[in-house]
Amino acid sequence: MSAPAYESLNPVETIVDGAKHSGTYRVMTGSVIVYYEGEVKFASVGMDRPELVAKWLLTDLVRRAESSGQKRPRH
């Protein structure tokens, strides 16, 4: 039996400007892929834990959404 090409989705949370935001992530072929409010961002895992990379990516997606003036529901 071969291993799946990617892991299942995992929850990830971050706090930006005092508000908690939730997204999901998976690891696929050495990359972390984060999903948040219809947006996707990915980066190589490198030497860091996938959970930490996912949190950084989620924070970046939240800040990008806020800076573009989009009102997003906070979780």
RABEL-V296171 format. One record per backbone hydrogen bond with DSSP energy under -1.0 kcal/mol. NH is the residue of the N-H (numbers start at 1). CO is the residue of the C=O. If there is no record, write none. Layout:
BEGIN
nh & co
NH & CO
NH & CO
END
This chain:
BEGIN
nh & co
7 & 27
10 & 25
12 & 23
14 & 21
16 & 19
19 & 16
21 & 14
23 & 12
24 & 35
25 & 10
26 & 33
28 & 31
31 & 28
32 & 43
33 & 26
34 & 41
35 & 24
36 & 39
39 & 36
41 & 34
43 & 32
45 & 30
48 & 45
53 & 49
54 & 50
55 & 51
56 & 52
57 & 53
58 & 54
59 & 55
60 & 56
61 & 57
62 & 58
63 & 59
64 & 60
65 & 61
66 & 62
67 & 63
68 & 64
69 & 66
70 & 65
END
